[in-house]
Amino acid sequence: MILLLPADISAVGLRVGDMAWRPYAATEYYQWKESIPRAPNFLTESGPRYALGLAYSNFTNVRRGALIELDARIYNGSVAYNGNAFDLTASAPELKPFKTSTRYFGNTLELKAGYRFPLSPAGLLRAVDGRFSLGSDFWQRNIGSGSLADGTPVQGYLETYHFLYAKAGLGLQLLTHGHGHNIHMGVKIPLRTWETIDFNTLGASVDLRPRALLSYYASWLIYPVLPQRSTFSLSLYFEQTRFSRSDTETFTFRSGGRTYRSAVYQPDSESTVTGLRGVWEF
């Protein structure tokens, strides 16, 4: 998400900023879904995550010209896992309902650029932006251990993702009754995806390549029109990331003194993030 914070238009007292630091904190509701042909609701995860970040940019500048921002953040959270478990040693594994929790930890880095086209300084719509971003999202998805309803133990495992993407979108800047509004929307374009599944207790790991699909994002930033240098703003945001099924990969492992050969793939998957972000500008 691109941050646009209180700027200065001389006619109304908004600040025209150069490069500025913008630390922020966010709370977000996260959902992850997976589906397979025989189980459309194979897996759902949902729950809160929390993020801290820092941006450095000139996106407060409402004059015509180039825009640039570097935005880095880390996020963490534990969400509820409602899915299925299966026995990797079985020749035809049976899906059995399984609930546990999943811990997420990750970081994102985005380089954002754009060009601003200011409009009438007296109208509701003050400027229109064309925006483009390149980003990297790296996260670990640590699925917890637990047990089935009959008490059978289930061993969790770790998934690691690295996702490279681009974004292209449109930004609108409005001014109403002493508050600025920045509405930003666009598409998220996949470039490359890596996934590794680490079956810790089996001493095996598998590399997968799920195919990322075109996704969507949007944000709405609300900020006060203040002459002070230090300001606080709020942003609502939504971001989607979709993957189609990966190829099937085989691997071997030992269990109970025997060697097994199994196969695994990443199903069709989708994540959605809906969040609230508080931003300070200095």
C-alpha positions in Angstrom: 0.0 0.0 0.0 1.3 3.5 -0.9 1.0 6.0 1.9 -0.2 9.6 1.2 -0.2 11.8 4.2 -1.0 15.4 5.0 0.5 17.7 2.3 0.5 21.4 1.9 -1.4 23.3 -0.8 -0.8 27.0 -0.3 -4.4 28.0 -0.9 -5.7 25.7 1.9 -2.7 25.4 4.3 -1.6 21.9 3.3 2.1 21.1 3.4 4.1 20.4 0.3 6.6 17.8 1.6 9.8 16.5 0.3 11.1 13.2 1.4 9.8 12.3 4.9 9.9 9.4 7.3 6.6 7.6 8.1 6.6 4.9 10.8 3.4 3.0 11.1 1.6 0.2 13.1 -1.2 -1.9 11.8 -3.7 -4.6 12.9 -5.2 -6.8 10.3 -7.7 -9.6 9.8 -6.0 -12.4 7.7 -7.7 -15.3 5.8 -6.1 -18.2 4.0 -8.1 -20.7 2.0 -7.2 -23.8 0.1 -9.4 -26.0 -2.1 -9.0 -29.4 -3.9 -11.5 -31.1 -6.3 -12.8 -33.5 -3.7 -12.9 -30.9 -0.9 -13.7 -27.3 -2.0 -13.2 -26.2 1.7 -10.1 -28.3 2.3 -8.6 -25.6 4.5 -9.5 -22.2 6.0 -7.4 -20.1 8.3 -8.5 -16.8 9.9 -7.4 -14.5 12.6 -5.5 -11.3 13.6 -2.0 -10.3 12.5 0.0 -7.3 13.6 2.6 -5.3 11.7 5.2 -2.6 12.2 6.7 -0.7 9.3 8.7 2.3 8.1 8.3 4.3 4.8 10.4 7.0 3.3 8.9 9.0 0.5 7.8 12.2 -1.2 4.2 11.0 -1.7 2.9 14.0 0.2 3.9 16.3 -2.7 0.7 17.4 -4.5 2.6 19.2 -7.2 3.0 17.7 -10.7 5.9 15.4 -10.8 7.6 12.1 -10.0 6.8 10.2 -6.8 8.9 7.6 -5.0 8.6 5.6 -1.8 10.5 2.8 -0.1 8.3 0.8 2.3 9.5 -2.0 4.6 7.5 -3.9 7.3 7.4 -7.0 9.4 4.3 -8.8 10.5 3.3 -11.6 13.0 0.3 -13.4 14.3 -1.4 -16.6 15.2 -4.6 -17.6 13.4 -7.1 -20.5 13.7 -6.5 -23.5 11.4 -9.6 -25.4 10.3 -8.6 -28.1 7.8 -7.8 -31.7 7.3 -5.1 -34.1 8.2 -3.9 -37.3 6.4 -1.4 -40.1 6.9 1.6 -39.8 4.5 2.4 -43.5 5.0 -1.0 -44.6 3.6 -1.2 -45.6 -0.1 -4.6 -43.8 -0.3 -4.7 -41.2 2.5 -8.1 -40.4 4.0 -8.9 -36.8 4.8 -9.8 -36.3 8.5 -11.0 -33.0 10.0 -8.3 -31.3 12.0 -8.1 -28.0 14.0 -5.1 -26.3 15.4 -3.4 -22.9 15.1 -0.9 -21.5 12.5 1.8 -18.9 13.3 2.7 -16.4 10.6 5.9 -14.4 10.6 7.0 -12.4 7.5 8.4 -9.2 6.0 7.6 -7.2 2.9 9.7 -4.7 1.0 8.2 -2.4 -1.7 9.7 0.2 -4.0 6.9 2.4 -5.2 6.9 5.0 -7.9 4.4 7.2 -9.7 3.5 10.4 -11.4 1.1 13.0 -10.0 -1.3 15.1 -12.1 -2.7 17.9 -10.0 -6.2 19.2 -10.8 -8.1 22.3 -9.7 -7.0 23.5 -6.2 -10.6 24.4 -5.4 -12.4 21.2 -6.3 -13.2 18.1 -4.4 -10.7 16.0 -6.5 -7.3 17.6 -6.1 -4.9 15.2 -7.9 -4.8 11.9 -9.9 -1.8 9.6 -9.8 -0.5 6.7 -11.9 1.4 4.3 -9.7 3.7 1.3 -10.1 5.4 -0.9 -7.5 7.9 -3.8 -7.2 7.8 -5.9 -4.1 9.0 -8.9 -2.2 7.0 -10.8 0.4 8.7 -13.5 2.5 6.8 -15.4 5.1 6.8 -18.5 7.2 3.6 -20.5 7.9 4.1 -22.7 10.9 1.2 -25.1 11.3 0.9 -26.4 14.8 0.7 -30.0 16.0 -2.5 -31.4 17.6 -4.8 -34.4 17.6 -7.9 -35.6 15.8 -11.2 -36.0 17.5 -10.4 -39.6 18.4 -7.1 -38.6 20.0 -4.8 -39.6 17.2 -1.8 -37.3 17.3 -1.1 -35.1 14.2 2.3 -33.6 13.5 2.5 -30.0 12.2 5.0 -28.7 9.7 6.6 -25.5 8.4 6.0 -23.8 5.0 8.2 -21.0 3.7 7.1 -18.7 0.9 8.9 -16.1 -1.1 6.8 -14.1 -3.5 8.0 -11.4 -6.0 5.3 -9.2 -7.5 4.5 -5.9 -9.2 1.5 -3.6 -8.7 -0.1 -1.1 -11.1 -2.8 1.2 -10.0 -4.6 4.6 -9.9 -4.6 7.0 -7.0 -7.2 9.8 -6.3 -6.6 12.6 -3.8 -9.7 14.4 -2.4 -10.2 17.2 0.2 -13.4 17.4 2.2 -14.2 19.6 5.3 -10.6 19.8 6.6 -9.7 16.2 5.9 -7.7 14.7 3.0 -8.6 11.4 1.4 -6.4 9.2 -0.7 -8.1 6.3 -2.5 -5.8 3.9 -4.2 -6.7 0.8 -6.1 -5.1 -1.6 -8.6 -3.9 -5.0 -9.6 -1.2 -7.2 -8.1 0.8 -8.9 -10.8 2.8 -12.1 -9.9 6.4 -12.4 -11.0 7.9 -15.4 -9.2 6.9 -17.7 -6.3 8.9 -20.1 -4.2 7.5 -22.5 -1.6 9.3 -25.0 0.7 7.5 -27.5 2.9 9.7 -28.7 5.8 8.4 -31.9 7.4 10.6 -31.6 10.5 9.9 -34.9 12.2 10.3 -36.8 9.0 13.6 -35.3 8.1 12.3 -34.3 4.6 11.5 -31.2 2.7 9.8 -30.4 -0.6 10.2 -27.5 -3.0 7.0 -26.4 -4.8 6.2 -23.7 -7.3 2.6 -22.6 -7.0 1.5 -20.4 -9.9 0.4 -16.9 -8.7 -2.6 -15.3 -10.3 -3.6 -11.8 -10.9 -5.0 -10.3 -7.7 -6.4 -7.0 -6.5 -5.8 -4.4 -3.8 -7.2 -1.1 -2.5 -6.7 1.4 0.3 -8.3 4.5 1.7 -6.2 6.9 3.7 -7.9 9.7 5.8 -5.7 12.5 7.2 -6.3 15.9 8.9 -5.3 19.1 7.1 -2.9 20.5 9.6 0.0 23.0 9.3 2.1 21.1 11.9 5.1 19.1 10.7 4.2 16.0 12.7 0.8 14.4 11.9 -1.2 11.2 12.4 -3.3 9.5 9.8 -5.4 6.4 9.5 -5.6 4.0 6.5 -8.0 1.2 5.7 -6.6 -1.4 3.3 -7.4 -4.6 1.5 -5.0 -6.9 -0.4 -5.6 -10.2 -2.1 -3.0 -12.8 -3.3 -4.1 -15.9 -5.3 -2.2 -19.0 -6.3 -3.2 -21.9 -8.6 -2.2 -25.5 -8.0 1.5 -26.4 -8.2 2.9 -29.4 -9.9 3.0 -32.6 -7.8 6.4 -33.4 -6.3 7.5 -36.7 -4.8 9.8 -37.2 -1.8 11.0 -40.0 0.5 11.1 -40.3 4.2 11.5 -42.8 7.0 9.0 -43.6 9.7 8.9 -46.6 12.1 12.0 -48.0 10.6 10.6 -48.1 7.0 11.2 -45.9 4.0 8.2 -44.4 2.3 7.7 -42.5 -1.0 4.9 -39.9 -1.0 3.7 -37.0 -3.2 2.5 -33.5 -2.3 1.3 -30.4 -4.1 0.1 -26.9 -3.1 -3.7 -26.7 -3.8 -5.5 -23.7 -5.3 -5.0 -21.0 -2.5 -6.0 -17.5 -1.7 -5.1 -15.0 1.0 -6.9 -11.8 1.9 -5.8 -9.1 4.3 -8.1 -6.4 5.6 -6.4 -4.0 7.9 -6.3 -0.7 9.8 -3.0 1.2 9.8 -2.0 4.2 11.9 0.8 6.4 10.3 2.9 9.1 11.8 4.8 11.6 9.7 7.9 13.5 10.8 
